[in-house]
Amino acid sequence: MKVIFIEDVPDVALAGETKVVADGYGRNFLLPKKLAVLANSAASNVVEVQLKRVAVKRAQAATEMGELAKKLEGTEINLKARAGEKDRLYGSITAADIAQALSQSAGQEIDKRKIVLEEPIRQVGTHDVTVRFTHDIEAVIRVTVEAEKVVEEKPEKEEKKPRARRKAAEAEAVMGEAGAGVREAEAEAGIEAVAEMAEEEEEEREARE
């Protein structure tokens, strides 16, 4: 089936192009979605009108993307990630991470598919990254990846007060035992003294008699 595209179809054709496509693809997708029309004389007027509309949309989009590219050119964003030896990241910084940070910085949503990365960033440092809107509209931003400090949890120190209180209690117990021993010795000495005094009094009575 030969068709004329009246809308851009990613990875297939641009509006205005004439191509031969599979019959099923044309009948079941392109024609019902009004993305293309059959390449015949009856469709020429429709195509001409549609292409004018597409041209206007493209011009508006190009203007908007050009202004956004100028706004983003030279933008610097900072990202933090955990790193190990030789500043190697434990994970990586992806296009999605950069798009999110850039969107916050610009105050405008940036599609992660516009971020050009041959591979995710896996190293601490500064990296120049391209944001490509179209084949000829792009901006270069600067992404600085900093190592995130990992705070190690220190074991809790043994509380001194409870231990001090335990030692004080032990000391009181020892002193208490010592005091009990002294009191017991004093009591025994007192009993002995009373007994001796009683014996002396008895001896004196016997001597008087």
Backbone as JSON Lines, residues from 0, in Angstrom:
{"i":0,"aa":"M","n":[0.85,-1.19,0.0],"ca":[0.0,0.0,0.0],"c":[0.89,1.25,0.0]}
{"i":1,"aa":"K","n":[0.56,2.21,-0.89],"ca":[1.33,3.44,-0.99],"c":[0.54,4.56,-0.31]}
{"i":2,"aa":"V","n":[1.18,5.23,0.64],"ca":[0.49,6.27,1.39],"c":[1.31,7.54,1.45]}
{"i":3,"aa":"I","n":[0.6,8.63,1.76],"ca":[1.27,9.91,1.98],"c":[1.06,10.24,3.46]}
{"i":4,"aa":"F","n":[2.13,10.45,4.15],"ca":[2.05,10.74,5.6],"c":[1.64,12.2,5.8]}
{"i":5,"aa":"I","n":[0.63,12.38,6.65],"ca":[0.18,13.74,6.96],"c":[0.54,14.13,8.41]}
{"i":6,"aa":"E","n":[1.13,13.2,9.14],"ca":[1.67,13.45,10.48],"c":[3.01,12.74,10.6]}
{"i":7,"aa":"D","n":[3.85,13.26,11.47],"ca":[5.11,12.57,11.73],"c":[4.83,11.27,12.47]}
{"i":8,"aa":"V","n":[5.45,10.2,12.04],"ca":[5.36,8.91,12.73],"c":[6.79,8.51,13.07]}
{"i":9,"aa":"P","n":[7.15,8.57,14.36],"ca":[8.54,8.27,14.76],"c":[9.07,6.97,14.16]}
{"i":10,"aa":"D","n":[10.28,7.05,13.64],"ca":[11.0,5.9,13.08],"c":[10.32,5.31,11.85]}
{"i":11,"aa":"V","n":[9.34,6.04,11.3],"ca":[8.67,5.55,10.07],"c":[8.79,6.58,8.96]}
{"i":12,"aa":"A","n":[8.22,7.76,9.2],"ca":[8.25,8.8,8.16],"c":[7.85,10.14,8.74]}
{"i":13,"aa":"L","n":[8.18,11.2,8.01],"ca":[7.78,12.55,8.39],"c":[6.58,12.96,7.55]}
{"i":14,"aa":"A","n":[5.84,13.92,8.04],"ca":[4.68,14.42,7.3],"c":[5.11,14.93,5.92]}
{"i":15,"aa":"G","n":[4.34,14.52,4.88],"ca":[4.66,14.93,3.52],"c":[5.38,13.85,2.73]}
{"i":16,"aa":"E","n":[5.95,12.89,3.42],"ca":[6.67,11.81,2.73],"c":[5.69,10.77,2.18]}
{"i":17,"aa":"T","n":[6.04,10.2,1.03],"ca":[5.25,9.14,0.42],"c":[6.03,7.84,0.55]}
{"i":18,"aa":"K","n":[5.37,6.81,1.09],"ca":[6.06,5.54,1.3],"c":[5.11,4.37,1.06]}
{"i":19,"aa":"V","n":[5.71,3.23,0.75],"ca":[4.95,2.0,0.63],"c":[5.03,1.28,1.97]}
{"i":20,"aa":"V","n":[3.86,0.95,2.53],"ca":[3.81,0.27,3.82],"c":[3.0,-1.01,3.68]}
{"i":21,"aa":"A","n":[3.08,-1.86,4.68],"ca":[2.3,-3.1,4.67],"c":[0.81,-2.78,4.69]}
{"i":22,"aa":"D","n":[0.02,-3.55,3.95],"ca":[-1.42,-3.29,3.87],"c":[-2.08,-3.27,5.26]}
{"i":23,"aa":"G","n":[-1.76,-4.24,6.09],"ca":[-2.37,-4.32,7.42],"c":[-2.0,-3.12,8.26]}
{"i":24,"aa":"Y","n":[-0.76,-2.69,8.19],"ca":[-0.28,-1.54,8.96],"c":[-1.01,-0.28,8.51]}
{"i":25,"aa":"G","n":[-1.2,-0.16,7.2],"ca":[-1.87,1.03,6.66],"c":[-3.33,1.05,7.03]}
{"i":26,"aa":"R","n":[-4.03,-0.07,6.81],"ca":[-5.49,-0.1,7.05],"c":[-5.84,-0.07,8.54]}
{"i":27,"aa":"N","n":[-5.05,-0.77,9.36],"ca":[-5.4,-0.92,10.77],"c":[-4.82,0.17,11.68]}
{"i":28,"aa":"F","n":[-3.83,0.91,11.2],"ca":[-3.19,1.9,12.07],"c":[-3.11,3.29,11.43]}
{"i":29,"aa":"L","n":[-2.39,3.4,10.32],"ca":[-2.14,4.72,9.74],"c":[-3.41,5.43,9.28]}
{"i":30,"aa":"L","n":[-4.25,4.74,8.51],"ca":[-5.45,5.4,7.98],"c":[-6.48,5.7,9.07]}
{"i":31,"aa":"P","n":[-6.8,4.74,9.98],"ca":[-7.79,5.05,11.04],"c":[-7.32,6.18,11.96]}
{"i":32,"aa":"K","n":[-6.01,6.26,12.21],"ca":[-5.47,7.29,13.1],"c":[-5.26,8.62,12.38]}
{"i":33,"aa":"K","n":[-5.56,8.62,11.09],"ca":[-5.38,9.81,10.25],"c":[-3.95,10.32,10.27]}
{"i":34,"aa":"L","n":[-3.03,9.36,10.23],"ca":[-1.62,9.7,10.16],"c":[-1.14,9.71,8.72]}
{"i":35,"aa":"A","n":[-1.93,9.08,7.83],"ca":[-1.58,9.02,6.42],"c":[-2.84,8.81,5.59]}
{"i":36,"aa":"V","n":[-2.72,9.09,4.31],"ca":[-3.82,8.85,3.38],"c":[-3.27,8.1,2.19]}
{"i":37,"aa":"L","n":[-4.18,7.46,1.46],"ca":[-3.75,6.74,0.26],"c":[-3.15,7.71,-0.74]}
{"i":38,"aa":"A","n":[-2.09,7.29,-1.36],"ca":[-1.39,8.15,-2.32],"c":[-2.14,8.13,-3.66]}
{"i":39,"aa":"N","n":[-3.15,8.97,-3.78],"ca":[-3.87,9.12,-5.04],"c":[-4.29,10.57,-5.21]}
{"i":40,"aa":"S","n":[-4.83,10.89,-6.36],"ca":[-5.18,12.28,-6.67],"c":[-6.24,12.84,-5.74]}
{"i":41,"aa":"A","n":[-7.16,11.97,-5.26],"ca":[-8.24,12.43,-4.39],"c":[-7.7,12.91,-3.05]}
{"i":42,"aa":"A","n":[-6.57,12.4,-2.65],"ca":[-6.0,12.75,-1.34],"c":[-5.11,13.98,-1.39]}
{"i":43,"aa":"S","n":[-4.77,14.44,-2.57],"ca":[-3.81,15.54,-2.69],"c":[-4.26,16.81,-1.97]}
{"i":44,"aa":"N","n":[-5.54,17.17,-2.09],"ca":[-6.03,18.38,-1.42],"c":[-5.99,18.24,0.1]}
{"i":45,"aa":"V","n":[-6.39,17.07,0.57],"ca":[-6.36,16.81,2.01],"c":[-4.93,16.92,2.54]}
{"i":46,"aa":"V","n":[-4.01,16.32,1.79],"ca":[-2.61,16.33,2.2],"c":[-2.07,17.75,2.25]}
{"i":47,"aa":"E","n":[-2.4,18.55,1.26],"ca":[-1.89,19.91,1.2],"c":[-2.34,20.73,2.41]}
{"i":48,"aa":"V","n":[-3.62,20.61,2.75],"ca":[-4.16,21.34,3.91],"c":[-3.5,20.86,5.2]}
{"i":49,"aa":"Q","n":[-3.39,19.55,5.31],"ca":[-2.82,18.98,6.53],"c":[-1.35,19.36,6.69]}
{"i":50,"aa":"L","n":[-0.63,19.36,5.62],"ca":[0.8,19.69,5.68],"c":[1.02,21.14,6.1]}
{"i":51,"aa":"K","n":[0.1,22.0,5.73],"ca":[0.21,23.41,6.16],"c":[0.05,23.5,7.68]}
{"i":52,"aa":"R","n":[-0.89,22.73,8.19],"ca":[-1.09,22.71,9.63],"c":[0.14,22.16,10.35]}
{"i":53,"aa":"V","n":[0.7,21.09,9.78],"ca":[1.89,20.47,10.37],"c":[3.06,21.45,10.35]}
{"i":54,"aa":"A","n":[3.18,22.19,9.27],"ca":[4.28,23.16,9.15],"c":[4.18,24.23,10.23]}
{"i":55,"aa":"V","n":[2.95,24.69,10.5],"ca":[2.76,25.7,11.53],"c":[3.13,25.13,12.91]}
{"i":56,"aa":"K","n":[2.67,23.91,13.18],"ca":[2.99,23.27,14.46],"c":[4.49,23.1,14.63]}
{"i":57,"aa":"R","n":[5.14,22.69,13.57],"ca":[6.6,22.49,13.64],"c":[7.31,23.79,13.93]}
{"i":58,"aa":"A","n":[6.87,24.85,13.29],"ca":[7.51,26.15,13.49],"c":[7.35,26.6,14.94]}
{"i":59,"aa":"Q","n":[6.15,26.43,15.48],"ca":[5.9,26.82,16.87],"c":[6.74,25.99,17.83]}
{"i":60,"aa":"A","n":[6.78,24.67,17.59],"ca":[7.55,23.78,18.45],"c":[9.04,24.11,18.38]}
{"i":61,"aa":"A","n":[9.53,24.4,17.17],"ca":[10.95,24.73,17.0],"c":[11.3,26.01,17.75]}
{"i":62,"aa":"T","n":[10.4,26.98,17.71],"ca":[10.64,28.23,18.42],"c":[10.7,28.01,19.93]}
{"i":63,"aa":"E","n":[9.75,27.24,20.43],"ca":[9.71,26.96,21.87],"c":[10.94,26.17,22.31]}
{"i":64,"aa":"M","n":[11.32,25.16,21.52],"ca":[12.49,24.35,21.89],"c":[13.78,25.16,21.79]}
{"i":65,"aa":"G","n":[13.84,26.06,20.8],"ca":[15.02,26.91,20.67],"c":[15.19,27.82,21.88]}
{"i":66,"aa":"E","n":[14.08,28.39,22.36],"ca":[14.13,29.25,23.54],"c":[14.52,28.46,24.79]}
{"i":67,"aa":"L","n":[13.98,27.25,24.9],"ca":[14.31,26.41,26.05],"c":[15.78,26.0,26.02]}
{"i":68,"aa":"A","n":[16.29,25.7,24.83],"ca":[17.7,25.31,24.7],"c":[18.62,26.46,25.14]}
{"i":69,"aa":"K","n":[18.25,27.67,24.78],"ca":[19.05,28.83,25.18],"c":[19.01,29.0,26.7]}
{"i":70,"aa":"K","n":[17.84,28.75,27.26],"ca":[17.67,28.89,28.71],"c":[18.51,27.86,29.47]}
{"i":71,"aa":"L","n":[18.6,26.66,28.91],"ca":[19.32,25.57,29.6],"c":[20.81,25.57,29.33]}
{"i":72,"aa":"E","n":[21.24,26.21,28.26],"ca":[22.66,26.19,27.9],"c":[23.54,26.66,29.06]}
{"i":73,"aa":"G","n":[24.49,25.8,29.45],"ca":[25.42,26.15,30.51],"c":[24.89,25.95,31.92]}
{"i":74,"aa":"T","n":[23.66,25.44,32.04],"ca":[23.1,25.21,33.37],"c":[23.94,24.19,34.14]}
{"i":75,"aa":"E","n":[24.15,24.47,35.41],"ca":[24.9,23.55,36.26],"c":[23.98,22.93,37.3]}
{"i":76,"aa":"I","n":[24.02,21.62,37.4],"ca":[23.24,20.94,38.43],"c":[24.17,20.04,39.24]}
{"i":77,"aa":"N","n":[23.86,19.91,40.52],"ca":[24.67,19.1,41.42],"c":[23.87,17.9,41.9]}
{"i":78,"aa":"L","n":[24.5,16.75,41.85],"ca":[23.87,15.52,42.32],"c":[24.82,14.83,43.3]}
{"i":79,"aa":"K","n":[24.26,14.16,44.28],"ca":[25.07,13.44,45.26],"c":[24.79,11.95,45.17]}
{"i":80,"aa":"A","n":[25.85,11.16,45.35],"ca":[25.69,9.71,45.3],"c":[26.77,9.07,46.17]}
{"i":81,"aa":"R","n":[26.49,7.9,46.69],"ca":[27.48,7.2,47.51],"c":[28.62,6.71,46.62]}
{"i":82,"aa":"A","n":[29.83,6.9,47.11],"ca":[30.99,6.52,46.32],"c":[31.96,5.72,47.19]}
{"i":83,"aa":"G","n":[32.78,4.92,46.51],"ca":[33.76,4.11,47.21],"c":[35.17,4.53,46.85]}
{"i":84,"aa":"E","n":[36.05,3.57,46.72],"ca":[37.45,3.85,46.39],"c":[37.57,4.46,45.0]}
{"i":85,"aa":"K","n":[38.54,5.36,44.88],"ca":[38.82,6.05,43.61],"c":[37.59,6.8,43.09]}
{"i":86,"aa":"D","n":[36.74,7.24,44.02],"ca":[35.56,8.03,43.68],"c":[34.61,7.31,42.72]}
{"i":87,"aa":"R","n":[34.6,6.02,42.79],"ca":[33.7,5.22,41.96],"c":[32.34,5.11,42.65]}
{"i":88,"aa":"L","n":[31.27,5.43,41.93],"ca":[29.95,5.38,42.53],"c":[29.52,3.94,42.77]}
{"i":89,"aa":"Y","n":[28.8,3.75,43.88],"ca":[28.25,2.42,44.15],"c":[27.17,2.08,43.12]}
{"i":90,"aa":"G","n":[26.39,3.09,42.75],"ca":[25.37,2.89,41.72],"c":[25.74,3.69,40.49]}
{"i":91,"aa":"S","n":[24.8,4.48,39.96],"ca":[25.09,5.31,38.81],"c":[24.08,6.45,38.72]}
{"i":92,"aa":"I","n":[24.44,7.48,37.97],"ca":[23.55,8.59,37.68],"c":[22.99,8.37,36.28]}
{"i":93,"aa":"T","n":[21.67,8.28,36.17],"ca":[21.03,7.98,34.9],"c":[20.44,9.23,34.25]}
{"i":94,"aa":"A","n":[19.94,9.05,33.02],"ca":[19.29,10.15,32.32],"c":[18.06,10.62,33.09]}
{"i":95,"aa":"A","n":[17.37,9.69,33.73],"ca":[16.19,10.05,34.52],"c":[16.57,10.93,35.71]}
{"i":96,"aa":"D","n":[17.7,10.62,36.36],"ca":[18.17,11.42,37.49],"c":[18.48,12.86,37.05]}
{"i":97,"aa":"I","n":[19.16,12.95,35.91],"ca":[19.55,14.27,35.39],"c":[18.31,15.07,34.97]}
{"i":98,"aa":"A","n":[17.37,14.39,34.29],"ca":[16.14,15.06,33.84],"c":[15.34,15.6,35.02]}
{"i":99,"aa":"Q","n":[15.28,14.83,36.09],"ca":[14.54,15.26,37.27],"c":[15.17,16.51,37.89]}
{"i":100,"aa":"A","n":[16.5,16.47,38.07],"ca":[17.2,17.62,38.66],"c":[17.12,18.84,37.74]}
{"i":101,"aa":"L","n":[17.23,18.62,36.45],"ca":[17.17,19.72,35.49],"c":[15.77,20.33,35.44]}
{"i":102,"aa":"S","n":[14.75,19.51,35.55],"ca":[13.37,20.0,35.56],"c":[13.13,20.91,36.76]}
{"i":103,"aa":"Q","n":[13.67,20.51,37.91],"ca":[13.52,21.33,39.12],"c":[14.26,22.65,38.97]}
{"i":104,"aa":"S","n":[15.43,22.6,38.36],"ca":[16.24,23.8,38.18],"c":[15.58,24.76,37.18]}
{"i":105,"aa":"A","n":[15.05,24.21,36.1],"ca":[14.48,25.04,35.04],"c":[13.04,25.44,35.32]}
{"i":106,"aa":"G","n":[12.39,24.72,36.25],"ca":[10.98,25.0,36.51],"c":[10.1,24.56,35.36]}
{"i":107,"aa":"Q","n":[10.59,23.58,34.6],"ca":[9.86,23.08,33.44],"c":[10.21,21.61,33.22]}
{"i":108,"aa":"E","n":[9.21,20.83,32.87],"ca":[9.45,19.4,32.7],"c":[10.36,19.12,31.52]}
{"i":109,"aa":"I","n":[11.41,18.34,31.78],"ca":[12.35,17.93,30.73],"c":[12.25,16.42,30.56]}
{"i":110,"aa":"D","n":[11.96,15.99,29.36],"ca":[11.81,14.56,29.08],"c":[13.18,13.88,29.19]}
{"i":111,"aa":"K","n":[13.22,12.78,29.94],"ca":[14.49,12.07,30.11],"c":[15.05,11.56,28.78]}
{"i":112,"aa":"R","n":[14.17,11.4,27.79],"ca":[14.64,10.93,26.48],"c":[15.43,11.99,25.74]}
{"i":113,"aa":"K","n":[15.37,13.23,26.22],"ca":[16.15,14.31,25.6],"c":[17.58,14.34,26.12]}
{"i":114,"aa":"I","n":[17.83,13.63,27.22],"ca":[19.17,13.61,27.82],"c":[20.03,12.59,27.07]}
{"i":115,"aa":"V","n":[21.14,13.07,26.53],"ca":[22.01,12.19,25.74],"c":[23.14,11.66,26.63]}
{"i":116,"aa":"L","n":[23.08,10.37,26.93],"ca":[24.13,9.71,27.71],"c":[24.51,8.41,27.01]}
{"i":117,"aa":"E","n":[25.78,8.3,26.66],"ca":[26.22,7.04,26.06],"c":[26.11,5.9,27.06]}
{"i":118,"aa":"E","n":[26.37,6.23,28.31],"ca":[26.2,5.27,29.4],"c":[26.01,6.05,30.7]}
{"i":119,"aa":"P","n":[25.39,5.45,31.72],"ca":[25.19,6.15,32.98],"c":[26.51,6.63,33.58]}
{"i":120,"aa":"I","n":[26.45,7.71,34.34],"ca":[27.65,8.26,34.99],"c":[27.95,7.44,36.24]}
{"i":121,"aa":"R","n":[29.18,6.96,36.34],"ca":[29.57,6.11,37.47],"c":[30.78,6.65,38.22]}
{"i":122,"aa":"Q","n":[31.12,7.93,37.97],"ca":[32.32,8.5,38.58],"c":[32.03,9.87,39.15]}
{"i":123,"aa":"V","n":[32.59,10.14,40.33],"ca":[32.48,11.47,40.93],"c":[33.22,12.47,40.05]}
{"i":124,"aa":"G","n":[32.67,13.66,39.9],"ca":[33.34,14.68,39.1],"c":[32.34,15.49,38.3]}
{"i":125,"aa":"T","n":[32.86,16.3,37.37],"ca":[32.03,17.16,36.54],"c":[31.93,16.58,35.13]}
{"i":126,"aa":"H","n":[30.73,16.53,34.6],"ca":[30.49,15.93,33.29],"c":[29.62,16.85,32.44]}
{"i":127,"aa":"D","n":[30.01,17.04,31.19],"ca":[29.19,17.81,30.24],"c":[28.18,16.86,29.6]}
{"i":128,"aa":"V","n":[26.92,17.25,29.66],"ca":[25.85,16.39,29.15],"c":[25.02,17.18,28.14]}
{"i":129,"aa":"T","n":[24.69,16.54,27.02],"ca":[23.89,17.19,25.98],"c":[22.4,16.91,26.16]}
{"i":130,"aa":"V","n":[21.62,17.97,26.02],"ca":[20.16,17.84,26.01],"c":[19.72,18.13,24.58]}
{"i":131,"aa":"R","n":[19.24,17.11,23.88],"ca":[18.92,17.25,22.46],"c":[17.41,17.25,22.24]}
{"i":132,"aa":"F","n":[16.91,18.36,21.71],"ca":[15.48,18.49,21.44],"c":[15.15,18.05,20.02]}
{"i":133,"aa":"T","n":[15.95,18.46,19.08],"ca":[15.81,18.01,17.69],"c":[17.21,17.79,17.15]}
{"i":134,"aa":"H","n":[17.28,17.42,15.9],"ca":[18.58,17.15,15.29],"c":[19.5,18.38,15.35]}
{"i":135,"aa":"D","n":[18.92,19.56,15.27],"ca":[19.75,20.77,15.25],"c":[19.46,21.74,16.4]}
{"i":136,"aa":"I","n":[18.68,21.31,17.38],"ca":[18.43,22.14,18.56],"c":[18.85,21.37,19.8]}
{"i":137,"aa":"E","n":[19.88,21.86,20.46],"ca":[20.36,21.16,21.65],"c":[21.05,22.15,22.59]}
{"i":138,"aa":"A","n":[21.29,21.71,23.82],"ca":[21.98,22.51,24.83],"c":[22.93,21.61,25.59]}
{"i":139,"aa":"V","n":[24.0,22.19,26.06],"ca":[24.98,21.44,26.85],"c":[24.93,21.95,28.29]}
{"i":140,"aa":"I","n":[24.72,21.04,29.22],"ca":[24.67,21.4,30.63],"c":[25.83,20.74,31.35]}
{"i":141,"aa":"R","n":[26.09,21.21,32.55],"ca":[27.19,20.67,33.36],"c":[26.62,19.95,34.59]}
{"i":142,"aa":"V","n":[26.95,18.68,34.7],"ca":[26.48,17.87,35.82],"c":[27.65,17.55,36.74]}
{"i":143,"aa":"T","n":[27.57,18.01,37.98],"ca":[28.61,17.74,38.96],"c":[28.11,16.7,39.95]}
{"i":144,"aa":"V","n":[28.83,15.6,40.02],"ca":[28.45,14.51,40.93],"c":[29.39,14.55,42.12]}
{"i":145,"aa":"E","n":[28.83,14.7,43.32],"ca":[29.61,14.77,44.55],"c":[29.42,13.49,45.36]}
{"i":146,"aa":"A","n":[30.49,13.11,46.06],"ca":[30.42,11.92,46.91],"c":[29.6,12.24,48.14]}
{"i":147,"aa":"E","n":[28.66,11.4,48.43],"ca":[27.81,11.57,49.61],"c":[28.5,10.95,50.8]}
{"i":148,"aa":"K","n":[28.64,11.71,51.88],"ca":[29.32,11.2,53.07],"c":[28.42,10.18,53.76]}
{"i":149,"aa":"V","n":[29.01,9.06,54.09],"ca":[28.28,8.01,54.79],"c":[28.63,8.1,56.27]}
{"i":150,"aa":"V","n":[27.65,8.38,57.1],"ca":[27.87,8.51,58.54],"c":[27.72,7.14,59.19]}
{"i":151,"aa":"E","n":[28.83,6.66,59.77],"ca":[28.79,5.36,60.43],"c":[28.22,5.51,61.83]}
{"i":152,"aa":"E","n":[27.33,4.61,62.17],"ca":[26.73,4.65,63.5],"c":[27.7,4.1,64.53]}
{"i":153,"aa":"K","n":[27.96,4.89,65.58],"ca":[28.88,4.47,66.64],"c":[28.1,3.72,67.72]}
{"i":154,"aa":"P","n":[28.71,2.67,68.27],"ca":[28.01,1.94,69.33],"c":[27.79,2.83,70.54]}
{"i":155,"aa":"E","n":[26.67,2.68,71.16],"ca":[26.35,3.51,72.31],"c":[27.3,3.21,73.47]}
{"i":156,"aa":"K","n":[27.77,4.29,74.12],"ca":[28.66,4.12,75.26],"c":[27.87,3.62,76.47]}
{"i":157,"aa":"E","n":[28.54,2.8,77.26],"ca":[27.88,2.29,78.46],"c":[27.64,3.43,79.41]}
{"i":158,"aa":"E","n":[26.44,3.51,79.91],"ca":[26.11,4.61,80.82],"c":[26.92,4.49,82.1]}
{"i":159,"aa":"K","n":[27.48,5.63,82.5],"ca":[28.33,5.62,83.69],"c":[27.51,5.66,84.97]}
{"i":160,"aa":"K","n":[26.39,6.38,84.92],"ca":[25.61,6.55,86.14],"c":[25.1,5.24,86.71]}
{"i":161,"aa":"P","n":[24.48,4.38,85.88],"ca":[24.02,3.1,86.44],"c":[25.16,2.31,87.04]}
{"i":162,"aa":"R","n":[26.32,2.31,86.35],"ca":[27.45,1.55,86.88],"c":[27.93,2.17,88.2]}
{"i":163,"aa":"A","n":[27.95,3.5,88.26],"ca":[28.36,4.17,89.5],"c":[27.4,3.85,90.62]}
{"i":164,"aa":"R","n":[26.1,3.85,90.27],"ca":[25.12,3.53,91.3],"c":[25.28,2.1,91.79]}
{"i":165,"aa":"R","n":[25.59,1.18,90.87],"ca":[25.8,-0.21,91.28],"c":[26.97,-0.32,92.24]}
{"i":166,"aa":"K","n":[28.07,0.41,91.92],"ca":[29.25,0.35,92.78],"c":[28.94,0.95,94.16]}
{"i":167,"aa":"A","n":[28.16,2.04,94.16],"ca":[27.81,2.66,95.44],"c":[26.98,1.71,96.28]}
{"i":168,"aa":"A","n":[26.05,1.0,95.62],"ca":[25.21,0.05,96.35],"c":[26.05,-1.08,96.93]}
{"i":169,"aa":"E","n":[27.03,-1.54,96.1],"ca":[27.91,-2.61,96.59],"c":[28.7,-2.13,97.81]}
{"i":170,"aa":"A","n":[29.2,-0.87,97.73],"ca":[29.98,-0.32,98.85],"c":[29.12,-0.22,100.11]}
{"i":171,"aa":"E","n":[27.85,0.21,99.94],"ca":[26.96,0.32,101.1],"c":[26.72,-1.05,101.72]}
{"i":172,"aa":"A","n":[26.59,-2.06,100.84],"ca":[26.36,-3.41,101.35],"c":[27.54,-3.88,102.18]}
{"i":173,"aa":"V","n":[28.76,-3.59,101.65],"ca":[29.97,-3.99,102.38],"c":[30.04,-3.27,103.72]}
{"i":174,"aa":"M","n":[29.78,-1.95,103.67],"ca":[29.83,-1.18,104.9],"c":[28.76,-1.65,105.87]}
{"i":175,"aa":"G","n":[27.61,-2.01,105.32],"ca":[26.53,-2.5,106.16],"c":[26.93,-3.78,106.86]}
{"i":176,"aa":"E","n":[27.56,-4.67,106.11],"ca":[28.02,-5.92,106.71],"c":[29.07,-5.65,107.79]}
{"i":177,"aa":"A","n":[29.98,-4.7,107.46],"ca":[31.03,-4.36,108.43],"c":[30.4,-3.77,109.68]}
{"i":178,"aa":"G","n":[29.41,-2.86,109.48],"ca":[28.75,-2.24,110.62],"c":[28.03,-3.27,111.46]}
{"i":179,"aa":"A","n":[27.39,-4.24,110.82],"ca":[26.69,-5.29,111.56],"c":[27.67,-6.09,112.4]}
{"i":180,"aa":"G","n":[28.85,-6.33,111.83],"ca":[29.88,-7.07,112.57],"c":[30.34,-6.31,113.79]}
{"i":181,"aa":"V","n":[30.5,-4.98,113.63],"ca":[30.95,-4.16,114.76],"c":[29.9,-4.15,115.86]}
{"i":182,"aa":"R","n":[28.63,-3.96,115.42],"ca":[27.56,-3.92,116.42],"c":[27.44,-5.25,117.17]}
{"i":183,"aa":"E","n":[27.63,-6.34,116.45],"ca":[27.55,-7.67,117.09],"c":[28.68,-7.84,118.1]}
{"i":184,"aa":"A","n":[29.91,-7.39,117.73],"ca":[31.05,-7.49,118.64],"c":[30.83,-6.64,119.89]}
{"i":185,"aa":"E","n":[30.25,-5.42,119.66],"ca":[30.0,-4.55,120.82],"c":[28.98,-5.18,121.77]}
{"i":186,"aa":"A","n":[27.98,-5.81,121.19],"ca":[26.95,-6.45,122.02],"c":[27.55,-7.57,122.85]}
{"i":187,"aa":"E","n":[28.38,-8.39,122.24],"ca":[29.01,-9.49,122.97],"c":[29.9,-8.95,124.1]}
{"i":188,"aa":"A","n":[30.66,-7.88,123.81],"ca":[31.53,-7.29,124.84],"c":[30.71,-6.75,126.01]}
{"i":189,"aa":"G","n":[29.56,-6.17,125.72],"ca":[28.71,-5.64,126.77],"c":[28.18,-6.75,127.68]}
{"i":190,"aa":"I","n":[27.78,-7.86,127.06],"ca":[27.28,-9.0,127.86],"c":[28.37,-9.53,128.8]}
{"i":191,"aa":"E","n":[29.56,-9.65,128.25],"ca":[30.68,-10.15,129.06],"c":[30.96,-9.19,130.24]}
{"i":192,"aa":"A","n":[30.9,-7.89,129.98],"ca":[31.17,-6.92,131.06],"c":[30.13,-7.02,132.16]}
{"i":193,"aa":"V","n":[28.86,-7.18,131.79],"ca":[27.8,-7.31,132.79],"c":[28.0,-8.56,133.63]}
{"i":194,"aa":"A","n":[28.41,-9.65,132.95],"ca":[28.63,-10.92,133.67],"c":[29.77,-10.76,134.67]}
{"i":195,"aa":"E","n":[30.84,-10.09,134.29],"ca":[31.99,-9.88,135.18],"c":[31.59,-9.03,136.4]}
{"i":196,"aa":"M","n":[30.78,-8.0,136.15],"ca":[30.36,-7.15,137.25],"c":[29.49,-7.95,138.24]}
{"i":197,"aa":"A","n":[28.66,-8.81,137.73],"ca":[27.8,-9.64,138.6],"c":[28.65,-10.57,139.45]}
{"i":198,"aa":"E","n":[29.69,-11.15,138.87],"ca":[30.59,-12.04,139.62],"c":[31.3,-11.27,140.73]}
{"i":199,"aa":"E","n":[31.76,-10.07,140.43],"ca":[32.48,-9.27,141.42],"c":[31.57,-8.92,142.61]}
{"i":200,"aa":"E","n":[30.33,-8.56,142.3],"ca":[29.39,-8.23,143.38],"c":[29.12,-9.43,144.28]}
{"i":201,"aa":"E","n":[29.02,-10.62,143.64],"ca":[28.79,-11.86,144.4],"c":[29.96,-12.15,145.34]}
{"i":202,"aa":"E","n":[31.15,-11.97,144.86],"ca":[32.35,-12.22,145.67],"c":[32.41,-11.25,146.85]}
{"i":203,"aa":"E","n":[32.02,-9.98,146.61],"ca":[32.05,-9.0,147.69],"c":[31.04,-9.37,148.78]}
{"i":204,"aa":"R","n":[29.83,-9.83,148.44],"ca":[28.82,-10.22,149.41],"c":[29.33,-11.39,150.29]}
{"i":205,"aa":"E","n":[29.92,-12.38,149.59],"ca":[30.44,-13.53,150.32],"c":[31.54,-13.1,151.31]}
{"i":206,"aa":"A","n":[32.36,-12.14,150.92],"ca":[33.45,-11.69,151.79],"c":[32.9,-10.97,152.99]}
{"i":207,"aa":"R","n":[31.81,-10.2,152.88],"ca":[31.22,-9.48,153.98],"c":[30.57,-10.43,154.98]}
{"i":208,"aa":"E","n":[30.0,-11.51,154.45],"ca":[29.35,-12.5,155.32],"c":[30.41,-13.29,156.06]}
